[in-house]
Amino acid sequence: MAIQRRTLLTALPFALGLGSLASVRAQAPQLRELTLLVPTPPASQPDQIARWLAEPLSRQAGVRTTVLNRPGAAGAIAADAVLAAPAESGTLLLGGLDHVAYSHLNSSRRALDPFKDFTPVAAVNRDTWLVVGSLAHPPRDLASLVQLAKAGGSLNYGSNGEGTTAHLLGARLCKTLGIEAQHVPYKESYVPDLISGRLHFVVASMPAVIGPVRDQRLAPLAALTHERLSQLPETASIKELGWPEQVFHGGLFLFAPAVLSPLARQFNAWVSEALRAPDIAAKFANVGVEPTPLDLEGAQRAVAERLRIVDAMRMAVFGRAR
């Protein structure tokens, strides 16, 4: 472990452009462990990916890596916990922009800034989003969903929290289709209620729903993609249905609190190496996501671009961004 820490401190001046090893020691916290804090429940997509990454990160960092779940409040609970954690605990947030940039929009708190309160240190994956319906209800595609709504059916859709990307995409889809549906936010998983028929549909990242779709417990209505997916060749893409503006790809990032920004490049190197491992790539492919082992600058550009896209979507749908 001591060797690992000496290697880390020796590499930092070159990585960060700092003048001396003494200045690095003054700025870079000594990590006694790594903690991946996940803003979603156990068995969710971020939780699953965090647990896949924990063991390779432990090997590379030379310290124990723990995964903790802090769901609720659209990510605000997790974001606050990361900012309050001691620097030496190495607490990082593995989640989406929802959990950082938009988590406090429904409170009196100011919105958090992913580039000031946090430092984006790695891009973890690029995912695909699906419109998924309950088999307990008749719609098996978007056209029949629209027919049901216009015939006077009272529809609802779920998400993992007020103001989250899932909520945004669901509201945007309803607006595009010209239908009304009640939004139902969930702190825990909405999948059981969707399977049972308490919900009519959700717009969800593919890893969140691919299991019950493959088990034929949920019906895929459309993929928010340009082309049909190899995993679901019978499911129409949103572009072929005539709404190419609905195409969306999300993904997870790793955010460090600002106090850990001197270690950003090292965190990035560890995560990128883990994402390139064949066993990790195979696990990602099995749930329909693509690992994105970008360098630090590439990861931060990806966060800025995603922020721009989602801000524009939120302004169009909700009338405000942040």
C-alpha positions in Angstrom: 0.0 0.0 0.0 2.8 2.4 0.8 4.4 1.7 -2.6 1.1 2.5 -4.3 0.8 5.8 -2.4 4.4 6.8 -3.2 3.8 6.1 -6.9 0.6 8.2 -6.9 2.4 11.2 -5.3 5.4 10.9 -7.7 3.1 10.9 -10.8 0.9 13.8 -9.7 3.3 16.7 -10.5 3.6 15.6 -14.1 -0.1 14.9 -14.4 -1.3 18.1 -12.8 1.5 20.5 -13.9 2.4 21.3 -10.4 5.8 22.7 -9.5 7.0 20.4 -6.7 6.3 17.2 -4.8 6.0 19.3 -1.7 3.1 21.2 -3.2 1.4 18.0 -4.2 1.7 16.6 -0.7 0.1 19.8 0.6 -2.8 19.6 -1.8 -3.5 15.9 -2.5 -5.2 14.0 0.4 -3.9 10.7 1.5 -6.6 8.1 0.7 -7.2 5.4 3.3 -9.9 3.9 1.2 -12.2 4.5 -1.8 -15.9 4.8 -1.5 -18.3 4.7 -4.5 -21.5 6.3 -3.4 -24.4 5.4 -5.6 -27.6 7.6 -5.6 -29.9 4.7 -6.5 -31.1 1.6 -4.8 -29.3 -1.8 -4.7 -29.5 -3.8 -7.9 -30.0 -0.6 -10.0 -27.8 0.1 -13.0 -25.4 2.5 -11.2 -25.2 0.1 -8.2 -24.4 -2.9 -10.5 -21.7 -1.0 -12.3 -20.2 0.3 -9.1 -19.9 -3.2 -7.8 -18.2 -4.4 -11.0 -15.7 -1.6 -10.7 -15.0 -1.9 -7.0 -12.6 -4.9 -7.2 -10.3 -3.6 -10.0 -10.2 -0.1 -8.4 -9.1 -1.7 -5.1 -6.3 -3.5 -6.9 -5.1 -0.4 -8.6 -5.4 2.0 -5.7 -4.0 -0.4 -3.1 -6.9 0.4 -0.7 -10.3 -1.1 0.0 -13.2 0.1 -2.2 -16.7 0.1 -0.7 -20.0 0.7 -2.5 -22.7 2.5 -0.6 -26.3 3.3 -1.7 -27.9 6.7 -0.8 -31.1 6.8 -2.9 -33.7 9.5 -2.6 -34.5 13.2 -3.4 -33.5 12.7 -7.0 -29.8 12.3 -6.0 -29.6 15.2 -3.6 -29.0 12.9 -0.6 -26.1 11.2 -2.3 -24.6 14.4 -3.6 -24.7 16.0 -0.2 -23.1 12.9 1.4 -20.2 13.0 -1.1 -19.6 16.7 -0.4 -19.7 16.1 3.4 -17.4 13.0 3.4 -13.8 13.3 4.8 -11.3 13.7 2.0 -9.3 10.7 3.1 -12.4 8.4 2.6 -12.0 8.9 -1.1 -15.8 9.2 -1.5 -16.8 9.6 -5.2 -20.3 9.8 -6.7 -21.1 7.3 -9.5 -24.2 8.6 -11.2 -25.6 10.8 -13.9 -26.0 14.6 -14.3 -29.3 14.2 -12.5 -27.7 13.5 -9.2 -25.4 16.5 -9.4 -26.6 19.3 -11.6 -30.4 18.9 -11.1 -30.7 17.2 -7.7 -31.6 20.4 -5.7 -33.9 22.0 -8.3 -37.0 21.0 -6.3 -35.8 22.5 -3.0 -34.8 26.0 -1.8 -31.1 25.1 -2.2 -29.0 26.4 -5.0 -28.3 24.0 -7.8 -25.0 22.2 -7.5 -22.4 22.8 -10.1 -20.6 19.6 -11.6 -17.5 21.7 -12.3 -17.3 23.8 -9.1 -18.8 21.7 -6.3 -17.5 18.6 -8.0 -14.8 17.6 -10.5 -15.9 15.1 -13.2 -13.1 12.5 -13.2 -14.3 9.8 -15.5 -16.9 8.9 -18.1 -18.1 5.4 -17.3 -20.6 4.4 -19.9 -22.9 5.4 -22.8 -26.4 3.9 -22.6 -29.5 3.6 -24.6 -33.1 4.5 -23.5 -36.3 2.5 -24.1 -40.0 3.3 -23.9 -41.3 0.2 -22.0 -44.9 -0.7 -21.3 -46.7 -3.0 -18.9 -48.0 -6.3 -20.3 -51.0 -5.8 -18.1 -52.2 -3.1 -20.5 -53.0 -3.4 -24.2 -50.4 -1.0 -25.8 -47.6 -2.9 -27.5 -46.2 0.1 -29.5 -46.3 3.9 -29.3 -49.2 4.1 -31.8 -51.5 2.0 -29.6 -50.4 4.0 -26.6 -51.5 7.2 -28.3 -54.8 5.5 -29.3 -55.5 4.5 -25.7 -54.8 8.0 -24.4 -57.0 9.6 -27.1 -59.8 7.2 -26.4 -60.0 8.6 -22.9 -57.7 6.3 -21.1 -56.0 7.7 -18.0 -52.3 7.0 -18.3 -49.4 7.3 -15.9 -45.7 6.8 -16.2 -42.9 6.4 -13.7 -39.4 7.7 -13.1 -36.8 7.5 -10.4 -37.5 11.0 -9.1 -39.0 14.4 -9.9 -36.9 16.3 -12.4 -34.7 13.3 -13.3 -33.7 12.5 -16.9 -36.3 9.7 -16.8 -39.0 12.2 -15.9 -37.7 14.6 -18.5 -37.8 12.1 -21.3 -41.2 10.8 -20.3 -42.6 14.3 -20.2 -40.9 15.1 -23.5 -42.4 12.0 -25.1 -45.9 12.8 -24.0 -45.6 16.3 -25.4 -44.3 15.0 -28.7 -47.1 12.4 -28.9 -49.7 14.9 -27.9 -51.0 12.9 -25.0 -51.4 13.5 -21.2 -50.1 11.1 -18.6 -49.6 11.5 -14.8 -46.0 11.4 -13.7 -45.3 9.1 -10.7 -41.9 9.6 -9.0 -40.3 6.7 -7.2 -37.6 6.5 -4.5 -37.1 2.8 -4.9 -37.5 0.8 -8.1 -40.6 1.4 -10.3 -40.2 -2.0 -12.1 -42.5 -4.0 -9.8 -45.4 -1.5 -10.3 -44.7 -1.5 -14.0 -44.9 -5.3 -14.2 -48.0 -5.4 -12.1 -49.8 -2.8 -14.3 -49.9 0.0 -11.7 -47.9 2.0 -14.2 -48.6 2.2 -17.9 -45.1 3.0 -19.2 -41.7 4.3 -18.4 -38.8 5.8 -20.4 -35.8 4.1 -18.9 -32.2 3.3 -19.6 -31.8 -0.1 -21.1 -30.0 -1.7 -18.2 -32.8 -0.7 -15.8 -35.4 -2.8 -17.7 -33.6 -5.2 -20.1 -34.0 -8.1 -17.6 -37.8 -8.1 -17.4 -38.0 -7.3 -21.1 -35.9 -10.4 -22.0 -38.1 -12.4 -19.5 -41.2 -11.1 -21.4 -42.5 -9.5 -18.3 -42.4 -6.0 -19.9 -43.1 -4.9 -23.5 -40.6 -2.6 -25.3 -42.6 0.0 -27.2 -39.7 1.9 -28.9 -36.0 2.5 -28.6 -34.9 6.2 -28.4 -32.2 5.5 -31.1 -31.6 6.1 -34.8 -31.4 2.4 -35.6 -33.0 -0.7 -34.2 -31.0 -2.4 -31.5 -29.4 -5.8 -32.1 -30.6 -6.9 -28.6 -34.2 -6.0 -29.5 -34.5 -6.3 -33.3 -38.3 -6.3 -33.3 -38.5 -3.0 -31.4 -38.9 0.1 -33.6 -36.4 2.9 -33.3 -37.8 6.3 -32.5 -36.3 7.7 -35.7 -38.1 5.2 -38.0 -41.3 6.2 -36.2 -40.8 9.7 -37.3 -39.4 11.5 -34.2 -35.6 11.6 -34.6 -35.5 14.6 -32.2 -36.4 12.1 -29.4 -33.1 10.1 -29.8 -31.2 10.2 -26.6 -28.1 8.5 -25.1 -27.2 9.0 -21.5 -24.6 7.4 -19.3 -22.9 7.5 -15.9 -19.9 9.6 -14.8 -17.7 9.5 -11.8 -17.7 12.8 -9.8 -15.2 13.7 -7.1 -15.8 16.5 -4.6 -13.8 19.6 -5.3 -11.4 18.8 -2.4 -10.3 15.6 -4.2 -9.6 17.4 -7.6 -5.8 17.1 -7.2 -6.4 13.3 -7.6 -8.6 13.7 -10.7 -6.1 12.4 -13.2 -5.2 9.4 -11.1 -8.9 8.5 -10.5 -9.4 8.8 -14.3 -6.5 6.4 -15.0 -7.8 3.8 -12.6 -11.3 3.9 -13.9 -10.2 3.9 -17.6 -8.0 0.9 -17.0 -10.8 -1.0 -15.3 -13.2 -0.2 -18.2 -10.8 -1.6 -20.8 -10.6 -5.0 -19.0 -12.3 -7.7 -21.2 -14.4 -9.1 -18.3 -15.8 -5.6 -17.5 -16.5 -4.9 -21.2 -18.4 -8.2 -21.4 -20.5 -7.4 -18.4 -21.4 -4.0 -19.9 -22.3 -5.5 -23.2 -24.6 -8.0 -21.5 -26.8 -5.2 -20.2 -26.6 -3.1 -23.4 -24.2 -0.3 -22.4 -20.9 0.8 -23.9 -17.9 1.5 -21.6 -16.3 4.9 -22.3 -12.7 4.9 -21.0 -12.1 8.6 -22.0 -9.1 10.6 -20.7 -9.8 13.3 -18.1 -10.3 16.1 -20.6 -12.5 13.9 -22.8 -14.6 12.9 -19.8 -15.0 16.6 -18.8 -16.0 17.6 -22.3 -18.6 14.8 -22.3 -20.1 16.1 -19.1 -20.2 19.7 -20.5 -21.9 18.4 -23.7 -24.4 16.3 -21.9 -25.2 19.3 -19.6 -25.8 21.5 -22.7 -28.1 18.9 -24.3 -30.1 18.2 -21.1 -30.4 21.9 -20.2 -31.9 22.6 -23.7 -34.3 19.7 -23.2 -35.3 20.8 -19.8 -35.9 24.4 -21.0 -38.2 23.1 -23.8 -40.2 20.7 -21.6 -40.2 22.3 -18.1 -39.5 26.0 -19.0 -36.3 26.1 -17.1 -32.9 24.5 -17.0 -31.0 25.1 -13.8 
